[in-house]
Amino acid sequence: MSKIIDLNSLIEFYKRAYFPMADSKYSEEIKFYKPKLRFIIPISNFHYPKKLFSEFKKTKYSFKIDQNFAKVIELCKEIKRKDQDTWINEIILDTYIELHKIGKCHSVECYEDDNLIGGLYGLHIGSCFFGESMFSLKTNTSKFCLLYLLAILKKNNFSILDSQFFNPHLVQFGAYEIETEIYENKLKESLEIESCFKEVNNFQEVLSLLQSTNQRS
């Protein structure tokens, strides 16, 4: 039988600014973290590189949400990364699949024909989206999914996109660090607002939502 973190307890940890990680995918333990600095991607005034957006506009790939959550988190767990080992073990994987089943976790997925080639997933509470992990099987497909996610969060009036620890790859999207005390105050306010994770109508609406920020770098 799969071992999972109690879902209600886990959600309460997030509400108190903690999140879980394993030391490696082989670990049988979970640790909870609350870093002194929190890494945030702004939703209403994010940036994106012009070249990346140009490629995104021309892409022949298709995007979906919540069609294959289990496969997304499995690929996030198994994909080889240059910088570090994954922090997703079997407990994390099984727990977040259960969270997805009760509507608390979502995935954004990039497809080439019917093949899943990029994706990300995260936890949704109130008007907060806690980005957990992403993967690419082809160049830029995880970044394309992040652009798609930003459009969804913007359309549905989310307040926080939390990326947890500093990640130099996300600075190009306007991500920045804030002190935990500031983050916790913003978190408390954002948890009182309930946003829905609703799909955008079509790809043209995604482009419109992204372009309306006028924050290209």
C-alpha positions as CSV (number, residue, x, y, z in Angstrom):
1,M,0.0,0.0,0.0
2,S,1.3,3.4,-0.9
3,K,2.6,5.6,1.8
4,I,1.4,9.2,1.6
5,I,1.4,12.4,3.6
6,D,-1.9,13.2,5.3
7,L,-3.5,15.5,2.8
8,N,-5.2,17.9,5.2
9,S,-2.0,18.2,7.3
10,L,0.0,18.9,4.1
11,I,-2.3,21.7,3.0
12,E,-2.0,23.2,6.5
13,F,1.8,23.2,6.2
14,Y,1.5,25.1,2.9
15,K,-0.7,27.6,4.6
16,R,2.0,28.2,7.2
17,A,4.6,28.7,4.4
18,Y,6.2,25.2,4.6
19,F,6.6,22.7,1.8
20,P,7.9,19.1,1.6
21,M,10.9,17.7,-0.1
22,A,12.9,14.4,0.0
23,D,16.7,14.2,-0.1
24,S,16.5,12.1,-3.3
25,K,14.0,10.0,-5.2
26,Y,15.3,7.0,-3.3
27,S,14.7,8.5,0.1
28,E,11.9,7.0,2.3
29,E,11.6,10.2,4.4
30,I,10.1,13.7,3.9
31,K,11.4,17.0,5.3
32,F,9.5,20.3,5.5
33,Y,11.2,23.6,4.6
34,K,10.5,27.3,5.1
35,P,13.4,29.2,3.5
36,K,14.4,32.6,4.8
37,L,13.9,34.0,1.3
38,R,11.0,32.9,-1.0
39,F,11.2,32.9,-4.8
40,I,8.2,34.5,-6.5
41,I,7.2,34.8,-10.1
42,P,4.9,37.9,-10.5
43,I,1.6,37.2,-12.2
44,S,0.4,40.6,-13.3
45,N,3.7,42.0,-14.4
46,F,5.9,39.0,-15.3
47,H,8.6,39.2,-18.0
48,Y,9.5,36.9,-20.8
49,P,12.3,36.8,-23.3
50,K,11.2,38.1,-26.8
51,K,12.8,35.1,-28.5
52,L,11.1,32.6,-26.3
53,F,7.7,34.3,-26.8
54,S,8.2,34.4,-30.6
55,E,8.9,30.6,-30.6
56,F,5.9,30.1,-28.3
57,K,3.6,32.0,-30.7
58,K,4.8,29.9,-33.7
59,T,4.8,26.5,-32.0
60,K,2.9,23.6,-33.4
61,Y,2.6,22.0,-30.0
62,S,-0.7,21.8,-28.2
63,F,-1.3,22.5,-24.5
64,K,-3.7,20.9,-22.0
65,I,-4.4,21.0,-18.3
66,D,-4.9,18.0,-16.0
67,Q,-5.1,15.4,-18.7
68,N,-2.2,13.3,-17.5
69,F,-1.2,14.5,-14.1
70,A,0.4,11.2,-13.0
71,K,2.6,11.1,-16.1
72,V,3.7,14.7,-15.5
73,I,4.9,14.1,-12.0
74,E,6.5,10.8,-12.9
75,L,8.5,12.5,-15.6
76,C,9.5,15.3,-13.2
77,K,10.7,12.6,-10.8
78,E,12.6,10.5,-13.4
79,I,14.1,13.0,-15.8
80,K,17.9,13.5,-15.6
81,R,18.9,17.0,-14.5
82,K,22.2,18.7,-15.0
83,D,22.3,20.6,-11.7
84,Q,20.9,18.2,-9.1
85,D,19.1,15.0,-8.2
86,T,15.3,15.2,-7.9
87,W,13.6,15.8,-4.5
88,I,10.5,13.8,-5.6
89,N,10.4,10.4,-4.0
90,E,7.5,7.8,-4.1
91,I,5.8,9.5,-1.1
92,I,5.8,12.8,-2.8
93,L,4.6,11.3,-6.1
94,D,1.7,9.3,-4.5
95,T,0.7,12.2,-2.2
96,Y,0.4,14.7,-5.0
97,I,-1.5,12.3,-7.2
98,E,-4.0,12.1,-4.4
99,L,-4.1,15.9,-4.1
100,H,-4.9,16.0,-7.8
101,K,-7.8,13.6,-7.4
102,I,-9.4,16.0,-4.9
103,G,-8.8,19.0,-7.2
104,K,-5.9,20.6,-5.2
105,C,-3.1,19.9,-7.7
106,H,-3.0,20.8,-11.4
107,S,-0.7,20.1,-14.3
108,V,0.0,22.0,-17.5
109,E,1.1,19.7,-20.3
110,C,2.7,20.2,-23.7
111,Y,2.1,17.7,-26.5
112,E,3.6,17.0,-29.9
113,D,0.8,15.1,-31.6
114,D,-0.2,12.7,-28.8
115,N,3.2,12.6,-27.1
116,L,3.8,14.4,-23.8
117,I,7.0,16.4,-24.3
118,G,6.9,19.0,-21.4
119,G,5.0,19.8,-18.3
120,L,4.7,21.2,-14.9
121,Y,2.6,20.7,-11.8
122,G,1.7,22.5,-8.6
123,L,-0.6,22.9,-5.7
124,H,-3.6,25.3,-5.7
125,I,-4.9,26.8,-2.4
126,G,-7.0,30.0,-2.4
127,S,-5.5,32.3,-4.9
128,C,-2.1,30.8,-4.6
129,F,-0.3,28.4,-7.0
130,F,2.7,26.6,-5.5
131,G,4.8,25.6,-8.4
132,E,6.5,22.2,-7.6
133,S,8.4,20.9,-10.6
134,M,8.7,20.9,-14.4
135,F,10.3,18.9,-17.1
136,S,11.2,19.2,-20.8
137,L,11.8,16.4,-23.3
138,K,12.3,19.0,-26.1
139,T,13.8,22.4,-26.0
140,N,11.8,25.0,-24.1
141,T,8.7,22.9,-23.6
142,S,8.7,23.4,-19.8
143,K,9.1,27.2,-20.3
144,F,6.2,27.1,-22.8
145,C,4.1,25.4,-20.1
146,L,5.1,28.1,-17.7
147,L,3.9,30.8,-20.1
148,Y,0.7,28.9,-20.5
149,L,0.4,28.7,-16.7
150,L,1.0,32.4,-16.3
151,A,-1.9,33.1,-18.7
152,I,-4.2,30.8,-16.7
153,L,-3.2,32.4,-13.4
154,K,-3.6,35.9,-14.8
155,K,-7.0,35.2,-16.3
156,N,-8.3,33.7,-13.0
157,N,-6.9,36.4,-10.7
158,F,-4.4,34.4,-8.8
159,S,-2.3,36.4,-6.3
160,I,0.8,34.2,-5.8
161,L,2.9,32.0,-8.0
162,D,5.4,30.5,-5.5
163,S,8.6,28.9,-6.9
164,Q,10.0,28.3,-3.4
165,F,13.8,28.3,-3.8
166,F,15.9,30.6,-6.0
167,N,16.2,29.3,-9.6
168,P,18.4,31.3,-12.0
169,H,16.4,29.9,-15.0
170,L,13.3,31.7,-13.8
171,V,14.8,35.2,-13.3
172,Q,14.1,35.8,-17.0
173,F,10.4,35.7,-16.1
174,G,10.7,38.4,-13.6
175,A,11.1,36.1,-10.6
176,Y,12.5,37.6,-7.4
177,E,13.2,36.8,-3.8
178,I,11.3,38.2,-0.8
179,E,11.8,37.8,2.9
180,T,9.7,35.1,4.6
181,E,7.9,37.6,6.8
182,I,6.7,39.6,3.7
183,Y,5.8,36.3,1.9
184,E,3.8,35.1,4.9
185,N,1.8,38.3,5.0
186,K,1.0,38.1,1.3
187,L,0.2,34.4,1.7
188,K,-2.3,35.0,4.4
189,E,-4.1,37.6,2.3
190,S,-4.1,35.4,-0.8
191,L,-5.5,32.4,1.1
192,E,-8.6,34.3,1.9
193,I,-9.4,34.8,-1.8
194,E,-10.7,31.8,-3.8
195,S,-9.5,31.6,-7.4
196,C,-10.6,28.9,-9.8
197,F,-8.0,27.1,-12.0
198,K,-10.0,27.4,-15.2
199,E,-8.7,26.7,-18.7
200,V,-8.3,29.5,-21.2
201,N,-10.6,29.4,-24.2
202,N,-8.0,29.0,-26.8
203,F,-4.3,29.6,-27.7
204,Q,-5.1,33.1,-29.0
205,E,-6.4,34.0,-25.6
206,V,-3.2,32.8,-24.0
207,L,-1.2,35.0,-26.3
208,S,-3.5,38.0,-25.6
209,L,-3.1,37.5,-21.8
210,L,0.7,37.3,-22.1
211,Q,1.1,40.2,-24.5
212,S,-1.1,42.5,-22.3
213,T,1.6,42.6,-19.7
214,N,3.9,44.6,-22.0
215,Q,6.8,43.2,-19.9
216,R,9.1,41.6,-22.5
217,S,12.8,41.6,-21.9
